């Protein structure tokens, strides 16, 4: 493994660890209240986070006082929530314990890490030469694709599927969070 790939893996794991800690604290405060989100609502939540990032990138000012990096963290966590919701379906009530939610979180975070490792190997660390604004645009594109797949009720011809788009959103958001911390 090349030295840069090892660095990327460590940075990815550190970023996911940061996201996991926040997710666990929010589980403590709110429980798995996100279990009631239907697919379109979750997609809209991802959309408003990504649009806020783009808005802040363009305007260069936040009137709320929160920056871009926390929004990338939110995209990572909501992306993992999306994968859980795809797996379990939505519910009318909170139907899982915090421990169950954390186990599912860890499973999907590990899957995202493994996918990133494979893609990063094939793309040879290209993400390091990209602009953060490109991650934002790619995330927004992935969200638009999810909306189209939802509107087609999953009846697609060549799409990778909603899950693949969630995984890409997670990975682009991790890259954004890493770059903004460097």
Phi, psi and omega in degrees: 000132180293155181301319179295322178296320177297319178297315179299314180302315180295317179294321179298311182298321179294319180294316178297322177299319176297316179296317181299317180299317178294316179301317181295321178295320179292325175300319178300315184284322189241351190067190180273053182300337179294348179299338181277351182291123172282162185308314182296323179293320177295318177299318178294325177296315175301317181300313183292327177294313181293321178296324178295319178301312181298318179299315179293324177297321182282313184281337180062021181208139175244122178277343178275337178094359177258142184269194184282319186303316177301331178287324174297320178299316179298319178298321178298310182293318177292329175298318177292320174302318179301317179295321177295316181296323176298319181291317188258341189079165178275166183227156176277348179220168173287114189242014177225154176278166177297322178297318177297318180299318181292323178296316178294320177303309182299320180299311183287327176296320178295320177297320178295319178298315181296320177296315179301317180300315180295313182292319181297323176299312183291324182269358173055052174063025182302329183302332182292337181265359181273160175274148178301324180298332177291321176301317179301313181295321178294322177296314178299322177296317179297321178295318177300320178297318178299316179302316179298316179297319177296316180297327177276002182053038177081358182276077183254165180260317184225006184295147173290338181107166182295320182300319179295324178291320175300316181298318179294321177300313179302311185293318176297320180294323175298315179299319177298316180296321178296311183299321182287341178272336182290000000 
